[in-house]
Amino acid sequence: MEKRLVDERREEIINACEKLYQKLDFKDINMKLIGEQISVGRTSIYNYFQTKEEIFLALLEREYLKWNEDLYNLLNQNEKLSKEDFIDKITDSLLKRKILLKLISMNMFEMETNSRVENITNFKLAFKESVSLLEQCFCKFLNTNNMEAEKITFTILPFLVGIYPYTSVTNKMKEAINRADFQYQFYTDKELIKMGLEKIL
């Protein structure tokens, strides 16, 4: 099968998975459901992915690649940025990656555990590029050295894992917070990302 057709079918499967993930929980999505959303039938999915986790991992890889484009543009289209402007631009780039934030916080372990090593390697290559671009941004816009940029990056990355659960509060969670008489401060994605970056940077 020619590469263009393989890529198109693979993208169709990933798109179907993304569409389902916007409406359903990870645990409720299976290969049958994904197969119902594509033009070539469920069994053909196995020509590209062995498990649903591999499809989700490919979705996450694609999200990192899109974020990498934003980070690359940030790095190369700006000579100088104030710390505040830099934080705003990183915040804006992350606000476009809500699926990335959801996947890394909710489903990372399952995706990597139930995927073949070659799929995990492809994902890690995209992630590695994100790390490199972030470090370059910190060196350029915050005037840090390489070692300091690495420390900042590996402080921010775990912070990103916590954003989705803290900002995506269900009605049931709100009711429990009220019953517990917990004076809980709710933050939007933007507020929490910006606040975290301001504290870390």
Legacy VTK file of the C-alpha trace (Angstrom):
# vtk DataFile Version 3.0
C-alpha trace
ASCII
DATASET POLYDATA
POINTS 201 float
0.000 0.000 0.000
1.443 3.405 -0.928
2.648 5.616 1.907
0.183 8.442 1.223
-2.790 6.083 1.577
-1.310 4.518 4.725
-0.846 7.989 6.235
-4.389 9.039 5.294
-5.971 5.938 6.825
-3.825 6.242 9.928
-4.907 9.885 10.322
-8.550 8.918 9.842
-8.260 6.438 12.721
-6.539 8.991 14.964
-9.172 11.614 14.083
-11.963 9.179 14.960
-10.310 8.476 18.306
-9.953 12.199 19.019
-13.606 12.836 18.167
-14.755 10.062 20.525
-12.439 11.288 23.298
-14.150 14.674 23.220
-17.420 12.976 24.211
-16.487 9.766 26.053
-14.093 8.615 28.757
-10.961 6.705 27.784
-12.303 3.507 29.399
-15.501 3.664 27.314
-13.707 3.848 23.976
-12.756 0.594 22.244
-11.608 -0.599 18.839
-15.198 -1.423 17.804
-16.366 2.131 18.514
-13.406 3.626 16.687
-14.028 1.254 13.763
-17.612 2.506 13.477
-16.298 6.024 12.884
-14.001 5.241 9.942
-14.605 4.445 6.283
-12.496 1.280 6.004
-13.945 -0.916 8.753
-12.836 -2.057 12.174
-10.597 -4.947 11.165
-8.419 -2.698 9.008
-7.465 -0.718 12.151
-5.208 -3.625 13.107
-3.067 -2.952 10.033
-1.994 0.275 11.767
-2.554 -0.167 15.508
-2.725 -3.275 17.708
-4.521 -1.637 20.659
-6.656 1.402 21.349
-3.805 2.653 23.550
-1.565 2.795 20.474
-4.144 4.993 18.752
-4.309 7.288 21.757
-0.515 7.390 21.932
-0.437 8.410 18.253
-2.971 11.132 19.083
-0.748 12.343 21.913
2.296 12.252 19.634
0.401 14.400 17.120
-0.526 16.863 19.876
3.123 17.177 20.895
4.123 17.724 17.253
1.579 20.542 16.995
2.875 22.061 20.218
6.404 21.748 18.841
5.358 23.855 15.846
4.143 26.583 18.204
7.322 26.403 20.282
9.466 26.498 17.136
7.599 29.579 15.891
7.894 31.227 19.295
11.621 30.612 19.278
12.255 31.767 15.719
9.773 34.607 15.263
10.778 36.593 18.346
14.144 38.163 18.983
13.325 39.221 22.510
10.371 38.859 24.883
9.690 40.154 28.351
9.136 37.443 30.940
5.439 38.356 31.058
5.041 38.177 27.267
6.917 34.882 27.185
4.628 33.405 29.866
1.572 34.619 27.915
2.799 32.963 24.719
3.576 29.633 26.428
0.180 29.792 28.154
-1.590 30.426 24.839
0.278 27.538 23.202
-0.872 25.167 25.959
-4.474 26.358 25.845
-4.606 25.019 22.272
-3.438 21.601 23.519
-6.261 20.597 25.872
-6.250 17.021 24.592
-2.521 16.798 25.311
-3.096 18.018 28.877
-5.952 15.548 29.374
-4.059 12.556 27.989
-0.873 13.119 30.001
-2.802 13.471 33.243
-5.418 10.768 32.809
-4.126 8.035 30.506
-0.350 8.133 30.130
0.354 4.900 32.023
-2.212 2.842 30.059
-1.013 4.195 26.725
2.617 3.329 27.309
1.928 0.009 29.039
-0.258 -1.281 26.206
1.726 -0.039 23.200
4.580 -1.589 21.256
8.024 -0.160 21.878
8.272 1.286 18.350
5.094 3.323 18.943
6.385 4.528 22.292
9.691 5.451 20.638
7.899 7.582 18.018
6.030 9.368 20.784
9.234 9.881 22.794
10.899 11.481 19.757
8.121 14.105 19.610
8.355 14.606 23.375
12.154 14.914 23.158
11.723 17.715 20.620
9.329 19.513 23.006
11.927 19.296 25.769
14.641 20.649 23.477
12.489 23.530 22.210
11.418 24.496 25.733
15.029 24.519 26.890
16.032 26.673 23.916
13.191 29.083 24.710
14.286 29.392 28.338
17.876 30.053 27.305
16.857 32.676 24.756
14.047 34.542 26.516
14.965 34.078 30.184
18.727 34.234 29.653
19.357 30.955 31.463
22.225 28.544 30.902
21.587 25.011 29.602
21.647 23.380 33.025
19.163 25.864 34.476
16.937 25.533 31.391
16.850 21.754 31.895
15.853 22.155 35.562
13.067 24.584 34.644
11.798 22.246 31.918
11.641 19.258 34.251
9.820 21.349 36.831
7.234 22.552 34.330
6.552 19.172 32.697
5.246 17.487 35.903
3.229 20.634 36.627
1.475 20.238 33.255
0.300 16.753 34.279
-1.799 18.284 37.052
-3.604 20.983 35.069
-6.465 18.950 33.610
-7.657 17.342 36.885
-7.609 20.693 38.697
-9.500 22.633 36.048
-11.964 20.013 34.798
-14.237 19.711 37.785
-17.497 17.803 37.338
-20.805 18.654 38.997
-20.372 15.616 41.252
-16.964 16.914 42.388
-18.419 20.372 43.045
-21.194 18.831 45.134
-18.643 16.863 47.175
-16.550 19.996 47.717
-19.663 21.827 48.963
-20.635 18.951 51.270
-17.107 18.918 52.681
-17.442 22.667 53.336
-14.150 23.098 51.501
-13.384 26.677 50.485
-11.900 25.453 47.230
-10.599 27.972 44.706
-11.593 27.027 41.163
-9.217 28.147 38.413
-9.600 28.133 34.649
-6.954 26.442 32.500
-5.521 29.830 31.605
-5.394 31.063 35.193
-3.744 27.916 36.502
-1.185 27.616 33.685
-0.213 31.278 33.955
-0.017 31.171 37.745
2.132 28.043 37.686
4.501 29.437 35.065
4.833 32.697 36.981
5.788 30.797 40.149
8.208 28.440 38.394
9.847 31.072 36.200
LINES 1 202
201 0 1 2 3 4 5 6 7 8 9 10 11 12 13 14 15 16 17 18 19 20 21 22 23 24 25 26 27 28 29 30 31 32 33 34 35 36 37 38 39 40 41 42 43 44 45 46 47 48 49 50 51 52 53 54 55 56 57 58 59 60 61 62 63 64 65 66 67 68 69 70 71 72 73 74 75 76 77 78 79 80 81 82 83 84 85 86 87 88 89 90 91 92 93 94 95 96 97 98 99 100 101 102 103 104 105 106 107 108 109 110 111 112 113 114 115 116 117 118 119 120 121 122 123 124 125 126 127 128 129 130 131 132 133 134 135 136 137 138 139 140 141 142 143 144 145 146 147 148 149 150 151 152 153 154 155 156 157 158 159 160 161 162 163 164 165 166 167 168 169 170 171 172 173 174 175 176 177 178 179 180 181 182 183 184 185 186 187 188 189 190 191 192 193 194 195 196 197 198 199 200
